[in-house]
Amino acid sequence: MDTYIAPIEDTDELTAAYQHLAKAAKNDLFLFDRGYPAFWLFAVTLLHEADFCARAKISWSKVTGEFYEGGKTDQIIEILPSSTSKRTLRELGLDAPAITVRLIRVELDSGETEILITSLLDQKNYPNNVFRELYFHRWPIEEDYKTMKYRLELGNFSGKTVESIYQDFHAKIVSKNMTVMLSLHTQDIIDQNTAHRKCKYKSNFTDALSNIKTMIVHLLKLLDPLSVIKSFQSLVIINIESIRPGRKNKRKKGIKRREFHPSYKSIT
C-alpha cells in the first residue's frame, strides 16, 4: 500500500478514511469508531461493494435518538443525507439519495448503551448477539495505534524535509514489523515456561521494541545474523507480562493527552 503522510491541519479522519477506501475490496468490512459515522462515508463504502459497522453517538441523528428512546435492540431503517453529506457527495461527483442501514443496541458491562450502525442487514446470518464481540475486535487495532503513537513516537520526526519524514516513518515501521515477526516465534517457549502460573503470559512488546535497536545495528555490522536473532529472542522470552482479559480502565474525559508522554520511554 502506498504511504501518504499529510499535516493534521489539512486532512481530518474522515478524509483519511475516504482515501483508504480506494484500497477496499468487495465484501471487506470496515469497523468505524464513533468519530466516523457520516452518511457520505457510508455511501462511498457501499459503492465500493464493501460493508461497515460504525459506533454512533445517540445524538448522531434523529433516527439514532428515536431508536435509543424506543428501546429496540435491532431495526432496519432508511436514512437520508444531511446537507453536509449532500455537499460532500456532490464534491466527489456522487449521488446517494438514501441508504438502508441496520441499527444495533449493545448493552455494555458498565451500564452504558452503545448504538451501532451497520450495512449487514441479514439478521439470520448476522444475528444481533454477534455485534458486541465484532466491534470489540477494534481493540487490538486501537492498542497498535497507541504503540505507534506513544512508544514508537511515529509523529516525532527528526527533520522537517519530506525525505527525512518518510525515512523516519519507514524506519520505525520496519523496526516494529521486525519486532512482531521475531517475537511471534517465542510465544510457544513463553507458554511452556509459564505453564505453572495462574495467568497466561506474552512478551513485553515495549521492551522488545527497545531491544530491536541493538539487533538492527549488529545486523548492519554484518555479524552472524542467526546468533544476533537468537540473542534478541532470549531477551524477549525473559521480559514478559501477564495477559489480563476483560481488563477495563474508566475513560477519563476532558483530559488532553500529551503528544509524547514521559511515561513511555523512547525506543528509537
ZAMARGU-4260 file (C-alpha; in steps of 0.2 Angstrom, whole numbers, plus 5000, padded with zeros to 4 digits):
<rodrens>
0) 5000/5000/5000 | 5006/5017/4996 | 5011/5028/5010 | 5003/5045/5012 | 5008/5057/5026
5) 4998/5074/5027 | 4998/5088/5040 | 4984/5085/5053 | 4978/5103/5048 | 4975/5098/5030
10) 4967/5080/5032 | 4954/5075/5045 | 4950/5057/5050 | 4935/5056/5038 | 4945/5062/5023
15) 4959/5049/5028 | 4946/5036/5029 | 4939/5040/5012 | 4957/5039/5005 | 4959/5022/5012
20) 4943/5016/5004 | 4952/5017/4987 | 4960/5001/4993 | 4944/4992/4998 | 4940/4975/4991
25) 4922/4968/4988 | 4915/4961/5004 | 4928/4970/5015 | 4920/4975/5032 | 4926/4992/5040
30) 4924/4995/5059 | 4922/5013/5062 | 4924/5022/5078 | 4911/5035/5084 | 4920/5049/5076
35) 4917/5042/5059 | 4899/5040/5056 | 4894/5051/5041 | 4881/5047/5028 | 4893/5051/5014
40) 4906/5039/5020 | 4893/5025/5022 | 4888/5028/5004 | 4905/5028/4997 | 4909/5012/5007
45) 4894/5004/4999 | 4899/5010/4982 | 4915/5000/4984 | 4904/4985/4987 | 4911/4984/5005
50) 4902/4984/5022 | 4903/4994/5038 | 4899/4993/5056 | 4901/5010/5065 | 4898/5015/5083
55) 4887/5031/5084 | 4883/5043/5097 | 4865/5043/5102 | 4864/5061/5097 | 4871/5057/5080
60) 4854/5060/5071 | 4836/5059/5074 | 4835/5041/5069 | 4848/5035/5082 | 4839/5046/5096
65) 4822/5038/5092 | 4830/5021/5091 | 4838/5023/5108 | 4822/5030/5116 | 4811/5016/5108
70) 4821/5003/5117 | 4823/4992/5102 | 4838/4981/5100 | 4838/4978/5081 | 4830/4989/5067
75) 4832/4991/5049 | 4829/5008/5043 | 4832/5020/5028 | 4842/5036/5032 | 4844/5052/5022
80) 4859/5063/5019 | 4861/5079/5029 | 4865/5095/5020 | 4884/5092/5024 | 4884/5075/5016
85) 4874/5081/5001 | 4888/5094/4998 | 4902/5082/5001 | 4894/5069/4989 | 4892/5082/4976
90) 4910/5087/4978 | 4915/5069/4975 | 4904/5068/4959 | 4892/5056/4968 | 4874/5054/4972
95) 4866/5044/4985 | 4848/5050/4990 | 4845/5037/5003 | 4853/5021/5010 | 4846/5007/5021
100) 4856/5003/5037 | 4853/4992/5052 | 4854/4999/5070 | 4860/4988/5084 | 4859/4991/5103
105) 4873/4984/5113 | 4872/4985/5132 | 4890/4986/5140 | 4895/4979/5157 | 4897/4997/5163
110) 4878/5000/5160 | 4881/5011/5145 | 4871/5009/5129 | 4881/5008/5113 | 4872/5011/5096
115) 4880/5003/5081 | 4875/5007/5063 | 4879/4993/5050 | 4876/4988/5032 | 4875/4970/5037
120) 4856/4968/5035 | 4854/4950/5035 | 4848/4946/5053 | 4849/4927/5050 | 4867/4927/5045
125) 4872/4941/5056 | 4862/4940/5072 | 4861/4954/5085 | 4872/4945/5098 | 4887/4944/5087
130) 4890/4963/5085 | 4896/4966/5103 | 4911/4954/5100 | 4913/4960/5082 | 4915/4978/5087
135) 4927/4974/5101 | 4939/4967/5088 | 4944/4985/5085 | 4953/4985/5102 | 4969/4977/5096
140) 4970/4990/5082 | 4967/5004/5095 | 4982/4997/5105 | 4993/4996/5090 | 4989/5014/5086
145) 4994/5018/5104 | 5010/5008/5102 | 5014/5018/5086 | 5010/5035/5093 | 5017/5034/5110
150) 5030/5020/5110 | 5037/5022/5093 | 5033/5041/5093 | 5029/5039/5074 | 5024/5058/5073
155) 5040/5063/5082 | 5051/5067/5066 | 5070/5071/5067 | 5069/5083/5052 | 5056/5094/5043
160) 5060/5089/5025 | 5049/5077/5015 | 5063/5065/5014 | 5068/5065/5032 | 5049/5062/5037
165) 5047/5047/5026 | 5064/5040/5031 | 5058/5041/5050 | 5041/5034/5046 | 5048/5019/5036
170) 5062/5015/5048 | 5050/5015/5063 | 5038/5004/5054 | 5052/4992/5049 | 5058/4991/5067
175) 5040/4987/5073 | 5037/4974/5060 | 5054/4965/5064 | 5049/4965/5082 | 5032/4957/5079
180) 5039/4944/5067 | 5054/4939/5079 | 5043/4939/5094 | 5029/4928/5087 | 5041/4913/5087
185) 5045/4915/5106 | 5027/4913/5112 | 5027/4893/5112 | 5043/4894/5124 | 5034/4908/5135
190) 5019/4896/5136 | 5030/4882/5142 | 5040/4892/5154 | 5024/4900/5162 | 5013/4884/5162
195) 5013/4883/5181 | 5007/4901/5183 | 4989/4907/5185 | 4989/4919/5171 | 4994/4917/5153
200) 5009/4927/5148 | 5016/4936/5132 | 5032/4946/5128 | 5033/4964/5134 | 5032/4972/5117
205) 5038/4989/5123 | 5054/4981/5130 | 5056/4971/5113 | 5054/4987/5103 | 5068/4994/5114
210) 5080/4979/5111 | 5077/4979/5092 | 5088/4994/5090 | 5103/4985/5096 | 5099/4970/5085
215) 5097/4980/5069 | 5114/4989/5072 | 5123/4972/5074 | 5114/4965/5058 | 5120/4981/5049
220) 5138/4977/5055 | 5136/4960/5046 | 5138/4950/5061 | 5132/4932/5062 | 5113/4935/5059
225) 5107/4919/5067 | 5117/4922/5083 | 5110/4940/5084 | 5092/4935/5082 | 5094/4921/5095
230) 5101/4934/5107 | 5086/4945/5104 | 5074/4931/5106 | 5082/4926/5123 | 5078/4944/5129
235) 5060/4943/5123 | 5057/4926/5132 | 5064/4934/5149 | 5055/4950/5148 | 5036/4946/5149
240) 5020/4952/5155 | 5003/4944/5160 | 4988/4944/5149 | 4973/4951/5158 | 4957/4948/5148
245) 4942/4959/5151 | 4953/4972/5160 | 4944/4989/5159 | 4950/5006/5163 | 4937/5020/5165
250) 4938/5033/5151 | 4945/5050/5158 | 4935/5063/5149 | 4941/5081/5147 | 4960/5076/5149
255) 4971/5081/5135 | 4984/5068/5132 | 5002/5074/5130 | 5008/5071/5112 | 5024/5061/5118
260) 5021/5056/5136 | 5036/5054/5148 | 5029/5038/5155 | 5033/5029/5138 | 5051/5028/5136
265) 5058/5032/5118 | 5063/5016/5109 | 5070/5024/5093
</rodrens>
